[in-house]
Amino acid sequence: MSTVAHPLPALPIDQRRGTLGMGLFIATEASLFLMLFFAYFYLSKNATAWPPDAPPKLLMPLLMLLVLLASSAVLVVGERALAAGRQSAARLSVAGTVVLGLVFLAIQASEYAEKWARLRPSTNAYGSIFYTLTGIHGCHVAFGICMLAYVACLPDLDSPEPPHRALHNAALYWHFVDVVWIVIVLVVYLLPHVTRAV
């Protein structure tokens, strides 16, 4: 006697699955940066002077901070435009965020070029952790730019088909990258000025 296999009923698509996945991905990336900050403080406790030469200049990192904060604000405007059904305005906001992300990377490259003559990853422990921490963050910015560029090319930013909630999920990642830069500015750039003054 043969039995007929009945197909499983189709499960409803959960729009939140993508957001959960992005949340878990951000959690892993946050743990990476947490370990890098731990390494930074660990190395600083074993150095006679930290940083070895002079506290880092603040102009470029603060300018990069302003650029990233502006990019997050532009992206929030895009999310609100999409919620109001204005896809073109949302797409324009995403494109603006991509441009600001590229500006951030250009300023970071300029900072690296200025520092390279006197500080390299092989110079000392400070140079190694400085380029590791800021460089990995720069890679995250580049990845976020690629993610947003992909979202901007989607035919429908609010489609019920995969990828679900693409703009929302990409925006979560971008805001996370911005928050990490705020912490980097506080720890890597501002804290050495405070410790030298004390």
C-alpha positions in Angstrom: 0.0 0.0 0.0 1.6 3.3 -1.1 1.3 6.5 0.8 1.1 9.9 -0.9 3.4 12.5 0.6 1.5 15.7 1.3 3.5 19.0 0.9 3.9 21.0 4.0 1.7 24.1 4.2 3.4 27.3 3.2 4.5 29.4 6.1 3.6 33.0 6.2 6.5 35.3 5.5 7.7 37.1 8.6 8.8 40.6 7.6 10.8 40.8 10.9 13.2 37.9 10.0 15.5 40.3 8.1 15.5 42.7 11.0 16.3 39.9 13.5 19.1 38.7 11.2 20.5 42.2 11.0 20.3 42.6 14.8 22.3 39.4 15.3 24.9 40.5 12.7 25.2 43.9 14.4 25.7 42.1 17.7 28.6 40.1 16.3 30.2 43.3 14.9 29.7 45.0 18.2 31.6 42.2 20.0 34.4 42.6 17.5 34.7 46.3 18.3 34.4 45.6 22.0 37.5 43.3 21.7 39.4 46.0 19.7 38.6 48.6 22.4 39.7 46.1 25.1 43.0 45.6 23.1 43.5 49.4 22.9 43.2 49.9 26.7 45.3 46.8 27.4 48.1 48.1 25.2 47.8 51.6 26.6 48.4 50.2 30.2 51.7 48.7 29.1 53.1 51.7 27.3 55.2 54.4 29.0 53.3 57.1 27.1 50.1 56.8 25.2 50.1 57.7 22.4 53.9 57.6 22.2 54.4 61.0 20.5 51.6 63.5 20.8 47.8 63.3 21.2 46.2 62.9 17.7 44.9 65.9 15.9 41.1 66.4 16.3 40.2 68.3 13.1 39.8 65.4 10.7 38.1 62.9 13.1 35.6 65.6 14.2 34.9 66.5 10.6 34.4 62.8 9.9 32.0 62.6 12.8 30.0 65.5 11.5 29.8 63.8 8.1 28.6 60.5 9.6 26.1 62.2 11.8 24.8 64.1 8.8 24.6 60.9 6.8 22.5 59.3 9.5 20.1 62.3 9.6 19.7 62.1 5.8 19.0 58.4 6.0 16.3 59.0 8.7 14.7 61.5 6.3 14.7 58.8 3.7 13.1 56.2 6.0 10.3 58.7 6.9 9.8 59.5 3.2 9.5 55.7 2.5 6.9 55.4 5.3 5.0 58.2 3.7 5.1 56.3 0.3 7.5 58.7 -1.4 9.9 56.2 -2.9 11.8 58.8 -5.0 12.6 61.0 -2.0 13.7 57.9 -0.1 15.9 56.8 -2.9 17.4 60.3 -3.1 18.2 60.2 0.6 19.9 56.8 0.3 22.0 58.2 -2.5 22.9 61.2 -0.4 24.0 58.9 2.4 26.2 57.0 0.0 27.9 60.2 -1.1 28.5 61.3 2.5 29.9 57.8 3.3 32.4 58.3 0.4 33.3 61.7 1.7 34.0 60.1 5.1 36.4 57.6 3.4 38.1 60.3 1.5 38.8 62.3 4.7 40.0 59.1 6.4 42.4 58.4 3.5 43.7 62.0 3.8 44.2 61.5 7.5 46.2 58.3 6.9 48.3 60.0 4.3 49.2 62.8 6.8 50.0 60.3 9.6 51.9 57.8 7.5 55.2 59.7 7.5 55.5 59.5 11.3 53.2 56.6 12.3 52.8 53.2 10.6 51.3 50.0 11.9 54.8 48.6 12.3 56.1 51.7 14.2 54.8 50.6 17.6 51.8 49.1 19.4 49.9 52.4 19.2 50.3 52.6 15.5 49.2 49.0 15.1 46.0 49.3 17.2 45.2 52.8 15.7 45.3 51.5 12.1 43.5 48.3 13.1 40.7 50.0 14.9 40.1 52.9 12.5 40.8 50.7 9.4 38.3 48.0 10.4 35.8 50.8 11.0 36.6 52.2 7.5 35.9 48.7 6.1 32.5 48.7 7.8 31.7 52.1 6.3 32.6 50.7 2.8 30.4 47.7 3.4 27.6 50.0 4.5 28.0 52.0 1.4 27.7 48.9 -0.7 24.6 47.8 1.2 22.9 51.2 0.7 23.9 51.3 -2.9 22.2 47.9 -3.4 19.1 49.1 -1.6 19.0 52.3 -3.8 19.0 50.1 -6.9 16.0 47.9 -5.8 12.9 48.5 -8.0 10.7 48.8 -4.9 12.2 49.9 -1.5 9.1 48.7 0.3 8.4 45.5 -1.5 6.7 42.6 0.4 9.1 40.2 -1.6 12.7 39.5 -0.5 14.7 41.3 0.6 12.2 42.3 3.2 12.5 45.8 4.8 15.7 46.4 2.9 16.0 50.1 3.7 15.2 49.6 7.3 17.7 46.9 7.8 20.5 48.7 5.9 19.8 51.8 7.9 20.2 49.9 11.2 23.6 48.8 10.1 24.6 52.3 9.0 23.5 53.9 12.3 25.5 51.2 14.2 28.6 52.2 12.2 28.0 55.8 13.1 27.7 55.0 16.8 31.0 53.0 16.7 32.7 56.1 15.2 31.4 58.2 18.1 33.1 55.8 20.5 36.3 55.8 18.4 36.5 59.6 18.5 36.0 59.6 22.3 38.5 56.8 23.0 41.2 57.1 20.3 41.1 60.9 19.7 39.8 62.8 22.7 40.9 60.6 25.6 44.6 61.0 24.9 44.1 64.8 25.2 42.4 64.4 28.6 45.0 62.0 30.0 47.9 64.3 28.9 46.2 67.2 30.5 45.8 65.4 33.9 
